[in-house]
Amino acid sequence: MISVKEDLHDKPWALESDLRTGTALRTDKTGRAIITVLRHLGRITEARVNVGGSMLSAFLLNV
């Protein structure tokens, strides 16, 4: 169960842990730079979510 302060129902989102374990985005300097640029341009926003008692980052796509 995921509890959040922001509403995730209207936007596509992905957990940071899913991005790290998947093959879509590498976690080297280039991958982190891509996330930084997308955040700066307003294409993604970051929200803190509570998943099973631990706080994780979720990236919300602004489409």
Rosetta silent file (secondary structure, phi, psi, omega in degrees, C-alpha in Angstrom):
SEQUENCE: MISVKEDLHDKPWALESDLRTGTALRTDKTGRAIITVLRHLGRITEARVNVGGSMLSAFLLNV
SCORE:     score description
SCORE:     0.000 S_00000001
   1 L     0.000  134.819 -178.459    0.000    0.000    0.000 S_00000001
   2 E  -112.033  123.062  173.904    1.296    3.420   -0.971 S_00000001
   3 E  -112.365  133.900 -174.560    0.326    6.493    1.025 S_00000001
   4 E  -135.781  162.343  173.326    1.264    9.865   -0.400 S_00000001
   5 L   -86.703  -30.366  178.351    0.765   13.538    0.204 S_00000001
   6 L   -99.322  158.237  179.795    0.153   14.195   -3.488 S_00000001
   7 L   -84.519  116.649 -179.542   -2.505   12.543   -5.606 S_00000001
   8 L   -94.692   -0.256 -173.675   -0.893    9.911   -7.852 S_00000001
   9 L   -72.602  -27.185 -174.454   -4.135    8.769   -9.430 S_00000001
  10 L   -94.761  -12.721 -174.494   -4.173   11.283  -12.286 S_00000001
  11 L  -122.921  146.242  171.456   -0.538   11.119  -13.408 S_00000001
  12 L   -69.894  142.677 -176.091    1.748    8.334  -14.602 S_00000001
  13 E  -147.726  162.389  176.595    4.501    7.680  -12.041 S_00000001
  14 E  -145.823  142.520  175.834    7.408    5.365  -11.269 S_00000001
  15 E   -77.143  147.393  178.030    9.281    4.635   -8.064 S_00000001
  16 H   -60.660  -37.023  179.688   12.973    5.490   -7.959 S_00000001
  17 H   -65.018  -34.208  176.632   13.729    1.917   -6.867 S_00000001
  18 H   -67.424  -38.140  177.909   11.969    0.596   -9.992 S_00000001
  19 H   -67.142  -35.567 -179.895   14.100    2.843  -12.198 S_00000001
  20 H   -69.343  -38.234 -177.180   17.272    1.627  -10.476 S_00000001
  21 H   -85.438  -20.272 -179.689   16.469   -2.071  -10.897 S_00000001
  22 L   -81.091  177.865 -179.258   15.080   -1.755  -14.426 S_00000001
  23 L  -103.245    0.918 -176.485   17.007   -1.415  -17.651 S_00000001
  24 L   -72.319  -31.144 -175.961   15.329    1.789  -18.866 S_00000001
  25 L  -141.180  125.768  177.429   17.677    4.147  -17.021 S_00000001
  26 L   -78.217  153.612 -177.689   21.214    3.565  -15.821 S_00000001
  27 L   -99.971   24.506  176.230   22.149    4.848  -12.369 S_00000001
  28 L   -85.395 -167.430 -178.181   25.506    6.295  -13.405 S_00000001
  29 H   -61.678  -36.590 -179.141   26.243   10.013  -13.810 S_00000001
  30 H   -65.723  -44.413  179.309   24.419   10.160  -17.136 S_00000001
  31 H   -62.673  -41.776  178.241   21.216    8.667  -15.722 S_00000001
  32 H   -67.899  -34.956  178.348   21.218   11.044  -12.774 S_00000001
  33 H   -67.323  -37.525  177.807   21.871   13.986  -15.121 S_00000001
  34 H   -61.647  -44.631  178.800   18.893   12.991  -17.277 S_00000001
  35 H   -63.502  -40.531  179.230   16.618   13.023  -14.219 S_00000001
  36 H   -63.084  -43.478 -179.983   18.022   16.408  -13.153 S_00000001
  37 H   -65.982  -44.303  179.174   17.407   17.944  -16.598 S_00000001
  38 H   -62.726  -37.410  177.500   13.861   16.546  -16.806 S_00000001
  39 H   -67.160  -41.683  179.753   13.114   17.918  -13.324 S_00000001
  40 H   -64.017  -38.963 -178.959   14.542   21.339  -14.278 S_00000001
  41 L   -79.083   -6.307  178.953   12.447   21.479  -17.460 S_00000001
  42 L    82.517   13.038  179.570    9.302   20.579  -15.531 S_00000001
  43 L   -79.706  -26.317  175.155    8.725   17.290  -17.326 S_00000001
  44 E  -133.998  153.465  171.090    8.889   15.322  -14.054 S_00000001
  45 E  -127.797  156.073 -176.751    8.322   16.154  -10.414 S_00000001
  46 E  -111.851  135.520  178.033    9.491   14.199   -7.414 S_00000001
  47 E  -131.075  146.581  176.164    7.272   13.183   -4.501 S_00000001
  48 E   -90.305  129.342 -179.451    8.070   11.288   -1.309 S_00000001
  49 E  -123.991  152.414  178.272    5.836    8.236   -0.805 S_00000001
  50 E  -102.964  112.594 -179.636    5.419    5.825    2.085 S_00000001
  51 E  -118.459  107.902  177.641    5.631    2.213    0.905 S_00000001
  52 L    59.026   33.617  178.455    5.309   -0.384    3.635 S_00000001
  53 L    92.015   -6.078  178.040    6.755    1.916    6.285 S_00000001
  54 E  -115.396  142.582 -179.327    9.746    3.159    4.274 S_00000001
  55 E   -86.779  127.786  178.692    9.941    6.490    2.465 S_00000001
  56 E  -127.122  163.334  175.484   10.777    6.297   -1.248 S_00000001
  57 E   -94.525  136.239  173.782   10.962    8.786   -4.100 S_00000001
  58 E  -120.032  138.037  177.819    8.366    8.643   -6.844 S_00000001
  59 E  -102.702  123.712  179.933    8.756   10.484  -10.124 S_00000001
  60 E  -100.307  129.155  178.387    5.545   11.942  -11.563 S_00000001
  61 E   -84.810  128.211  177.676    5.387   12.546  -15.308 S_00000001
  62 L   -97.994   94.845 -178.683    3.924   15.924  -16.255 S_00000001
  63 L  -104.387    0.000    0.000    2.281   15.258  -19.595 S_00000001
